[in-house]
Amino acid sequence: MPPIILNDRGQPEPSPLIMDRLKRVHAGLSLRHTPHAGPQWAILFQWQPEDARWRFVQSGELPPDSTFDIIGYLPMDCPLDDAPAYVAKVFRQSNREEVRRMADAVLTHNSVAPVAAVLEEAMAEVLDQVDPSAALPKRRSRARKGA
């Protein structure tokens, strides 16, 4: 079981790695601990600016911190490596078209991210190498005649 991160109030916080991956799929995605629903994370989808439900917040009928939909759940003991596939499955099973489209974004990210990581690692290795020109002996230049 992966370690559970606790905030300053002693409440579970989702892994920053999973949160970062969710934000790369869509800026409106996040996780929240839901003790009432068992030991799992609620996968939240923030209301978009064009969502008609914002009028309930503007009229004071709903508090501003409730402007999200729970689109699924992720077990708290889900390993980091398994979380993207699990979340993609939740997205594919959604009854909302825009959420189902995010499943494709997760799959694309999962196929592109490893390639990008390998390329980044290879570039870092090349950049970390000693400059080969620095190992060559320096030639002394002669001053030009008449200069």
Buried (B, 14 or more C-beta within 10 A) or exposed (E): EBEBEEEEEEEBBBBEEBBEBBEEBBEBBBBBBBEEEEEBBBBBBBBEEEEEEBEEBEEEEBEEEEBBBEBBBBBBEBEEEEBBEBBBEBBBEBEEEEBEEBBEBBBEBBEEEEEEEEEEEEEEEEEEEEEEEEEEEEEEEEEEEEE
